Amino acid sequence: MHLRPLAAALAAAALLRAVPAAAQFRIDLEPSANVRLATLAAPDVRVRGKIARTDGNGTTVVIWPRGAPAGSETSYAMRDLASIEVRGGRDRMRGTLIGTTIATVGSALFGGIDRARGEISSGELTGTVASNAVIGGLLGYAFAPRGWIALPLPPAPGR
């Protein structure tokens, strides 16, 4: 009859069921990676430090808090964290915008004062503002700030 293939299909489906999300979750962080985290108990307080190690299954992270004596480590369970972030790469666009803005505003302000006194012409002011904007943008690109990248946390009943 057709019951045997149906039973085999149901048995295979039972074996292939999805593993619970908590069992699938894992974060692997490199030792000495810069992190910033907050706990559920104090979500407004951010702790910065370097990763000392994580446990084998990625449910606990051990960090060396910044400013703490050498060798002092603090352990955090992932389920107790409100957020965890790692230091990302440089945000070049933000740096360029900051540098361009500062250079443009500064040169327009001081150049405008000189223009009002009659010490430079309008063409000189325009050229100075434009060239300073380009130089400021290049400096902002070169010295761009680093950002933080938020990592996903395991689902918890309170989240």
Phi and psi restraints in degrees (value plus and minus 20) as a CYANA .aco file:
   2 HIS   PHI    -113.5   -73.5
   2 HIS   PSI     -16.9    23.1
   3 LEU   PHI     -94.1   -54.1
   3 LEU   PSI     -55.2   -15.2
   4 ARG   PHI     -82.7   -42.7
   4 ARG   PSI     -69.0   -29.0
   5 PRO   PHI     -83.3   -43.3
   5 PRO   PSI     -55.6   -15.6
   6 LEU   PHI     -85.7   -45.7
   6 LEU   PSI     -62.2   -22.2
   7 ALA   PHI     -85.4   -45.4
   7 ALA   PSI     -59.3   -19.3
   8 ALA   PHI     -85.9   -45.9
   8 ALA   PSI     -59.3   -19.3
   9 ALA   PHI     -86.1   -46.1
   9 ALA   PSI     -61.4   -21.4
  10 LEU   PHI     -86.4   -46.4
  10 LEU   PSI     -59.1   -19.1
  11 ALA   PHI     -85.0   -45.0
  11 ALA   PSI     -61.2   -21.2
  12 ALA   PHI     -85.6   -45.6
  12 ALA   PSI     -60.2   -20.2
  13 ALA   PHI     -84.8   -44.8
  13 ALA   PSI     -57.3   -17.3
  14 ALA   PHI     -86.4   -46.4
  14 ALA   PSI     -56.2   -16.2
  15 LEU   PHI     -94.1   -54.1
  15 LEU   PSI     -46.8    -6.8
  16 LEU   PHI    -114.8   -74.8
  16 LEU   PSI     -10.4    29.6
  17 ARG   PHI     -79.8   -39.8
  17 ARG   PSI     136.6   176.6
  18 ALA   PHI     -88.1   -48.1
  18 ALA   PSI     120.8   160.8
  19 VAL   PHI     -96.5   -56.5
  19 VAL   PSI     119.9   159.9
  20 PRO   PHI     -75.3   -35.3
  20 PRO   PSI     127.2   167.2
  21 ALA   PHI     -79.3   -39.3
  21 ALA   PSI     -56.2   -16.2
  22 ALA   PHI     -83.0   -43.0
  22 ALA   PSI     -53.2   -13.2
  23 ALA   PHI     -95.8   -55.8
  23 ALA   PSI     -44.4    -4.4
  24 GLN   PHI    -104.8   -64.8
  24 GLN   PSI     -41.6    -1.6
  25 PHE   PHI     -93.9   -53.9
  25 PHE   PSI     115.4   155.4
  26 ARG   PHI    -181.5  -141.5
  26 ARG   PSI     114.8   154.8
  27 ILE   PHI    -140.0  -100.0
  27 ILE   PSI     104.4   144.4
  28 ASP   PHI    -129.4   -89.4
  28 ASP   PSI      97.4   137.4
  29 LEU   PHI    -135.5   -95.5
  29 LEU   PSI     118.9   158.9
  30 GLU   PHI     -91.1   -51.1
  30 GLU   PSI     119.1   159.1
  31 PRO   PHI     -77.6   -37.6
  31 PRO   PSI     121.7   161.7
  32 SER   PHI      55.5    95.5
  32 SER   PSI     -12.0    28.0
  33 ALA   PHI     -90.3   -50.3
  33 ALA   PSI     118.1   158.1
  34 ASN   PHI     -95.1   -55.1
  34 ASN   PSI     109.8   149.8
  35 VAL   PHI    -151.7  -111.7
  35 VAL   PSI     140.0   180.0
  36 ARG   PHI    -157.6  -117.6
  36 ARG   PSI     106.8   146.8
  37 LEU   PHI    -159.2  -119.2
  37 LEU   PSI     140.6   180.6
  38 ALA   PHI    -156.4  -116.4
  38 ALA   PSI     123.4   163.4
  39 THR   PHI    -114.1   -74.1
  39 THR   PSI     141.2   181.2
  40 LEU   PHI     -84.1   -44.1
  40 LEU   PSI     -51.2   -11.2
  41 ALA   PHI     -89.0   -49.0
  41 ALA   PSI     -53.5   -13.5
  42 ALA   PHI    -159.0  -119.0
  42 ALA   PSI      54.7    94.7
  43 PRO   PHI     -87.4   -47.4
  43 PRO   PSI     -38.3     1.7
  44 ASP   PHI    -106.4   -66.4
  44 ASP   PSI     -32.0     8.0
  45 VAL   PHI    -118.1   -78.1
  45 VAL   PSI      98.2   138.2
  46 ARG   PHI    -122.4   -82.4
  46 ARG   PSI     111.1   151.1
  47 VAL   PHI    -124.0   -84.0
  47 VAL   PSI     106.6   146.6
  48 ARG   PHI    -128.2   -88.2
  48 ARG   PSI     125.2   165.2
  49 GLY   PHI    -197.3  -157.3
  49 GLY   PSI    -188.4  -148.4
  50 LYS   PHI    -137.1   -97.1
  50 LYS   PSI     125.4   165.4
  51 ILE   PHI     -88.3   -48.3
  51 ILE   PSI     107.3   147.3
  52 ALA   PHI    -109.1   -69.1
  52 ALA   PSI     -68.0   -28.0
  53 ARG   PHI    -192.7  -152.7
  53 ARG   PSI     145.7   185.7
  54 THR   PHI    -143.8  -103.8
  54 THR   PSI     137.2   177.2
  55 ASP   PHI     -94.0   -54.0
  55 ASP   PSI     151.2   191.2
  56 GLY   PHI     -79.9   -39.9
  56 GLY   PSI     -51.3   -11.3
  57 ASN   PHI    -122.5   -82.5
  57 ASN   PSI     -14.0    26.0
  58 GLY   PHI      54.5    94.5
  58 GLY   PSI       0.4    40.4
  59 THR   PHI    -119.0   -79.0
  59 THR   PSI     -29.1    10.9
  60 THR   PHI    -153.6  -113.6
  60 THR   PSI     118.6   158.6
  61 VAL   PHI    -142.0  -102.0
  61 VAL   PSI     117.2   157.2
  62 VAL   PHI    -135.9   -95.9
  62 VAL   PSI     105.8   145.8
  63 ILE   PHI    -144.0  -104.0
  63 ILE   PSI     138.7   178.7
  64 TRP   PHI    -118.9   -78.9
  64 TRP   PSI      85.4   125.4
  65 PRO   PHI     -82.5   -42.5
  65 PRO   PSI     123.6   163.6
  66 ARG   PHI     -86.1   -46.1
  66 ARG   PSI     113.2   153.2
  67 GLY   PHI      66.5   106.5
  67 GLY   PSI     -25.3    14.7
  68 ALA   PHI    -104.7   -64.7
  68 ALA   PSI     134.9   174.9
  69 PRO   PHI     -78.3   -38.3
  69 PRO   PSI     131.3   171.3
  70 ALA   PHI     -78.6   -38.6
  70 ALA   PSI     117.7   157.7
  71 GLY   PHI      69.3   109.3
  71 GLY   PSI     -31.2     8.8
  72 SER   PHI    -102.5   -62.5
  72 SER   PSI     108.1   148.1
  73 GLU   PHI    -143.7  -103.7
  73 GLU   PSI     129.3   169.3
  74 THR   PHI    -146.3  -106.3
  74 THR   PSI     114.0   154.0
  75 SER   PHI    -125.7   -85.7
  75 SER   PSI     117.9   157.9
  76 TYR   PHI    -151.4  -111.4
  76 TYR   PSI     113.7   153.7
  77 ALA   PHI    -101.9   -61.9
  77 ALA   PSI     116.3   156.3
  78 MET   PHI     -78.0   -38.0
  78 MET   PSI     -53.6   -13.6
  79 ARG   PHI     -88.9   -48.9
  79 ARG   PSI     -37.7     2.3
  80 ASP   PHI    -115.4   -75.4
  80 ASP   PSI     -16.7    23.3
  81 LEU   PHI    -114.9   -74.9
  81 LEU   PSI     119.0   159.0
  82 ALA   PHI    -106.3   -66.3
  82 ALA   PSI     -53.2   -13.2
  83 SER   PHI    -179.4  -139.4
  83 SER   PSI     133.3   173.3
  84 ILE   PHI    -163.9  -123.9
  84 ILE   PSI     112.1   152.1
  85 GLU   PHI    -151.9  -111.9
  85 GLU   PSI     126.7   166.7
  86 VAL   PHI    -132.6   -92.6
  86 VAL   PSI     133.5   173.5
  87 ARG   PHI     -89.1   -49.1
  87 ARG   PSI     105.8   145.8
  88 GLY   PHI    -116.4   -76.4
  88 GLY   PSI    -192.2  -152.2
  89 GLY   PHI     -96.0   -56.0
  89 GLY   PSI    -198.8  -158.8
  90 ARG   PHI     -94.0   -54.0
  90 ARG   PSI     119.2   159.2
  91 ASP   PHI    -112.7   -72.7
  91 ASP   PSI      64.9   104.9
  92 ARG   PHI     -83.8   -43.8
  92 ARG   PSI     -57.6   -17.6
  93 MET   PHI     -84.7   -44.7
  93 MET   PSI     -64.4   -24.4
  94 ARG   PHI     -82.1   -42.1
  94 ARG   PSI     -64.0   -24.0
  95 GLY   PHI     -80.8   -40.8
  95 GLY   PSI     -62.3   -22.3
  96 THR   PHI     -83.3   -43.3
  96 THR   PSI     -64.5   -24.5
  97 LEU   PHI     -84.2   -44.2
  97 LEU   PSI     -61.5   -21.5
  98 ILE   PHI     -84.2   -44.2
  98 ILE   PSI     -68.4   -28.4
  99 GLY   PHI     -81.4   -41.4
  99 GLY   PSI     -64.0   -24.0
 100 THR   PHI     -83.6   -43.6
 100 THR   PSI     -63.5   -23.5
 101 THR   PHI     -83.8   -43.8
 101 THR   PSI     -67.9   -27.9
 102 ILE   PHI     -81.5   -41.5
 102 ILE   PSI     -66.4   -26.4
 103 ALA   PHI     -86.1   -46.1
 103 ALA   PSI     -59.7   -19.7
 104 THR   PHI     -86.9   -46.9
 104 THR   PSI     -68.2   -28.2
 105 VAL   PHI     -83.6   -43.6
 105 VAL   PSI     -64.4   -24.4
 106 GLY   PHI     -82.9   -42.9
 106 GLY   PSI     -66.9   -26.9
 107 SER   PHI     -91.5   -51.5
 107 SER   PSI     -53.4   -13.4
 108 ALA   PHI     -88.5   -48.5
 108 ALA   PSI     -58.8   -18.8
 109 LEU   PHI     -85.3   -45.3
 109 LEU   PSI     -76.5   -36.5
 110 PHE   PHI     -91.0   -51.0
 110 PHE   PSI     -55.0   -15.0
 111 GLY   PHI     -88.1   -48.1
 111 GLY   PSI     -54.7   -14.7
 112 GLY   PHI     -85.0   -45.0
 112 GLY   PSI     -57.0   -17.0
 113 ILE   PHI     -84.2   -44.2
 113 ILE   PSI     -66.2   -26.2
 114 ASP   PHI     -82.1   -42.1
 114 ASP   PSI     -59.3   -19.3
 115 ARG   PHI     -85.1   -45.1
 115 ARG   PSI     -60.3   -20.3
 116 ALA   PHI     -85.0   -45.0
 116 ALA   PSI     -51.4   -11.4
 117 ARG   PHI    -101.7   -61.7
 117 ARG   PSI     -28.8    11.2
 118 GLY   PHI      62.8   102.8
 118 GLY   PSI      -3.3    36.7
 119 GLU   PHI    -103.2   -63.2
 119 GLU   PSI     -43.5    -3.5
 120 ILE   PHI    -154.8  -114.8
 120 ILE   PSI     139.7   179.7
 121 SER   PHI    -108.3   -68.3
 121 SER   PSI     150.8   190.8
 122 SER   PHI     -83.7   -43.7
 122 SER   PSI     -57.9   -17.9
 123 GLY   PHI     -84.6   -44.6
 123 GLY   PSI     -61.5   -21.5
 124 GLU   PHI     -85.1   -45.1
 124 GLU   PSI     -59.6   -19.6
 125 LEU   PHI     -83.0   -43.0
 125 LEU   PSI     -65.1   -25.1
 126 THR   PHI     -82.0   -42.0
 126 THR   PSI     -65.1   -25.1
 127 GLY   PHI     -84.6   -44.6
 127 GLY   PSI     -59.9   -19.9
 128 THR   PHI     -85.7   -45.7
 128 THR   PSI     -66.0   -26.0
 129 VAL   PHI     -82.3   -42.3
 129 VAL   PSI     -64.9   -24.9
 130 ALA   PHI     -84.7   -44.7
 130 ALA   PSI     -65.6   -25.6
 131 SER   PHI     -88.1   -48.1
 131 SER   PSI     -58.2   -18.2
 132 ASN   PHI     -86.8   -46.8
 132 ASN   PSI     -53.9   -13.9
 133 ALA   PHI     -83.5   -43.5
 133 ALA   PSI     -62.7   -22.7
 134 VAL   PHI     -85.1   -45.1
 134 VAL   PSI     -66.0   -26.0
 135 ILE   PHI     -83.6   -43.6
 135 ILE   PSI     -62.0   -22.0
 136 GLY   PHI     -82.7   -42.7
 136 GLY   PSI     -60.3   -20.3
 137 GLY   PHI     -84.0   -44.0
 137 GLY   PSI     -61.0   -21.0
 138 LEU   PHI     -86.1   -46.1
 138 LEU   PSI     -61.8   -21.8
 139 LEU   PHI     -85.3   -45.3
 139 LEU   PSI     -60.8   -20.8
 140 GLY   PHI     -82.6   -42.6
 140 GLY   PSI     -58.2   -18.2
 141 TYR   PHI     -83.9   -43.9
 141 TYR   PSI     -64.2   -24.2
 142 ALA   PHI     -88.7   -48.7
 142 ALA   PSI     -56.1   -16.1
 143 PHE   PHI    -131.7   -91.7
 143 PHE   PSI      18.7    58.7
 144 ALA   PHI     -82.2   -42.2
 144 ALA   PSI     125.6   165.6
 145 PRO   PHI     -93.8   -53.8
 145 PRO   PSI     135.6   175.6
 146 ARG   PHI    -109.7   -69.7
 146 ARG   PSI     127.9   167.9
 147 GLY   PHI    -130.0   -90.0
 147 GLY   PSI     157.9   197.9
 148 TRP   PHI    -134.4   -94.4
 148 TRP   PSI     121.0   161.0
 149 ILE   PHI    -133.0   -93.0
 149 ILE   PSI      99.3   139.3
 150 ALA   PHI     -94.3   -54.3
 150 ALA   PSI     114.6   154.6
 151 LEU   PHI    -120.1   -80.1
 151 LEU   PSI     128.3   168.3
 152 PRO   PHI     -90.4   -50.4
 152 PRO   PSI     126.7   166.7
 153 LEU   PHI    -130.6   -90.6
 153 LEU   PSI     138.0   178.0
 154 PRO   PHI     -84.5   -44.5
 154 PRO   PSI     126.7   166.7
 155 PRO   PHI     -84.4   -44.4
 155 PRO   PSI     118.3   158.3
 156 ALA   PHI    -152.8  -112.8
 156 ALA   PSI     137.7   177.7
 157 PRO   PHI     -79.0   -39.0
 157 PRO   PSI     -51.4   -11.4
 158 GLY   PHI    -105.2   -65.2
 158 GLY   PSI     -22.6    17.4
